[in-house]
Amino acid sequence: MRNLMTIPNLQTMSSREIAELTGKEHRNVLPVCRSLVDQGVLKSSIPNIYTNQQNGQRYPEFLLDKRDSLVLVARLSPEFTASIVDRWQELENKVPKVPTSFIEAMELAITQAKQIKEQAPKIQYHDAVLATENGLTTTEIATQLSMSAIKLNRMLESLKVQRKVGGRWLLTVSHLGQGLETEETYLDEGGKSRHSMKWTEKGRKYIHELLNE
C-alpha cells in the first residue's frame, strides 16, 4: 500500500488507498479520476504506474494531493470524507519537519547532537561487545556433511584444526589468522557477555575440502 508519496514539494496519496479507505474497487475509482481530470476538477493529480507485489503485474493509478483527494472522495463517498481527512493528518504528522529558518536549523542540529551524545554509550557497547560478523555454527556445517556436531568436532580435533580450552572450542595456533573463524558475543540469561566461535564461509569451505581429501 502506498500511504504517502513525496514528489518534489508535493505530498500525494494514491487512488488505490483512497479506494481502500472508501470501500470501493480501485478499477471503479480510476474512471472517476480520469473523468474529473478531463473536466479540470482534479488539478494536481499525477498518472502513475505501480507494480503489484503479488503477481508482478503493472497497473495504472493516480497520485493525488490533499485537495484533489478530498474532491475525489466527495464524489465517490461523501460520508468517508472525514476518514480521508483523518488519514491525511496521520500521514502528515509522520513527515519530518524541514527547517524553514536558520534558527530552526540550528535547533534541529542541537537536538540531533544531544541524541547522538545520549546514544553514544549504547552504540559503543554494541560495537565493542555485541556487534559480530555473521558466521556458521559447527552444527550447521555438520548438517551439510550429514553428520552430528559432536562427530565433526572430534574429527576437527583429531586433525589438529581446533582444540578445547575451558569448555570452548578454539582454533589451533597453526590455523589462526587465516580468516576461518569469527567470534560471536552474546548475553546469557544472567546478562553476562559470552563468546562462541563460529565459522566464516572460508572456514566452511576449508572444512569441506579437508574432509573430502
N, C-alpha and C positions, 0 to 999 in steps of 0.2 A: 504494500500500500504506500502511495506517495503522500505523505502527510503535509509537508510544506516544502516547496522547492524555491530556491532563491535564484533569480535570474538578475544579473546586474541591476541593482536599485529597484527590483520588483519581486515581491513575495507572492507566490501563487499556490493555489490549491487545485488538484486535478479534478476533472469531471468524474473520474472513477470514484474518488472519495465522496464527492457530493452525491453520486448515485447511491452509494452505500449508506450514507447518513440519512437519505430521504426514502430509503427502501425501494428504490427504482432499479430497473435493469439498465446497465450502462448503455447497451445498444439502443435503448429507448430515449436516453438522455442526449446522445450525440446529435440526433436530428433537431432537437430543440435548440441545442447550442449553435448548430450551423444556421438555423433559421434566424436566431437572434443576432448572430454575427452579420448575416446578409442584410438584416434590417437596420444594422448600425446601432442596435440596442446594447450589445456587448462590445465595448470599445477597446478593451485591453487583452482580450482572450488570445492565446497563442496555440495554434495547432501543434500537436506533438505526437511522436510515435513511441510507444513503450513496449518492452518485451515481457511477455508472460513467463514468469519463472518456472511454471509447472510444465508447459508444453513447448516453450522456446519460441512461440509464435509472436509476431509483431502486430500491434493493433493501434488504431488512432485514438487520441484523446484530446482534450483541451486543457490548457493551464489557465486558470482564471485568477485575477487579483481579487481583493476583498470586495470591491464594489460590484464587479461582474458576477462573482459567485453568489452574492446576495440577490442580485437581479434574477439570476437563473433559478435559484431556489424559490423565489417569489412566484415564478412562472410554473415551476414543477409542483411544489407542495408548500403553499404559504404557511401552513401550520408548523413546518420544520425550520422556519427562518431563525427562530431563537436558538435551535440546536447548532446551526451553522455559525451564528454569532458567538456562541459559547466556544465552539471549536476553534474559531479564529483567535479568540482571546487566549485559549490554551496554547495554541501554536506560537503566537506572537510572544508570549511570555518565555518561550524556550529559546528564542533568538537572542544571542548575546548583544548587549547594548554597545553600540560603537561610539567612542568618544567624539563629541562634536566641538570640543574646545580644548585648548592647551591644558587648562586646569583639570578637566575631566580625564584627559590622557595621563596626566601626572598622578592623579588619584588612583587610576586603574593600575599604573605601573607600581605604585607604592603598595597597593593591596596585593598584587601578584608577588611582589618581592617578599612581603610578610608571609604569604602562603608557602613560598618556596623555602623560606628560613624555618618555618614550623615543621615542614615535611622532611627537611634535610636529615635529621637523625634517623627517621624511619627508612629513608632511601639508602643512607649509608649502611644501616644494619642489613637491609635487604641485599645490597650489593656485596657486602662483606661476608654475610653468613648464609643467606637463603638463596641468592641467585646462583644457579648452577647450570651447566651445559646439559642438555638432554642426552641421555645415554640408554643403553640396553642392559637389563639385568642378566645375570647368568642363567636364570630360569628361562628367559625369553630366547636366549641363544640355544640353550639345551633343547627347548621345544622344537626349534628349527632343525636340530640334529637328531630328533626323535630319541632323546634320552632324558634322564632326570637331571636336575641341577646338581644333586649330590654326586652322581657319577661324573658329570663334566668337571666339577670342582676337583675331584680326586685325580682325574686324568691330567688336568692342567697343573696340579701339584706335582704329579709324578714326572711331568715334562719340564719341571723347573720354571714354569711360567708364573706361578703365584705361590704364596706361602701364607699360612695363617698366623696372625700375630694379634694377641689379645682378643680373640674371638672374631677378628675381621680378616677377610682375605685381602692381601696386598700383593702387588707385582714384585717379582724378584728384582734385584738390583740390575741385572743384565737387560731387563725389559722396561726399565724406567726411561722416561724422556722420549719415547717413541710415538706418543700420541695414541696409545692403545686404550687408555682408560681415562675416565673423568670421575670426579667425586661429587656425590650428591649429599647435600646438607639438608637435614630436616629436623623438625621439632618432635620429640617424643611426647607421650601423654602427660609427662610431668613438666613440659615446657622447656626441656633441655635440648640443646642442639646436638645432633648425632651425625655421623658421617658414614657413608656407604660407597664402596667402589662400584662404578658402572663401566660398561664397555662402550667405546666410541664405535662408529661404523668401521673405522680402520681396525679396531680391535676385533670386531665381529668377523671381518674378512680374514684376519690373521688366524683366528681360532679355526675357522672353516678350512683354510688352507693347511693349517698344521695337522688337523685330524684326517684330512683327505690324502696326505702324503703316502 
